Amino acid sequence: MTGPQSPRSLGILFAILPIGGAIGAGFMGQPVIGLVAGFGLALVIATLFWLADRRR
């Protein structure tokens, strides 16, 4: 019998991916689009991990 499993904390994704997206897209002259894309990617990844944690 296994003990209770704690969910994963993915808040770091919401800190790193938008900044990385803004920096990466900033080289192309579109930092705001990179910021939004980074936040969207973090949201998708966090949602996938949340769904996986619900199944455990």
Secondary structure, DSSP 8 states (H G I E B T S, - for coil): ----------HHHHHHHHHHHHHHHHTTT-HHHHHHHHHHHHHHHHHHHHHHHHH-
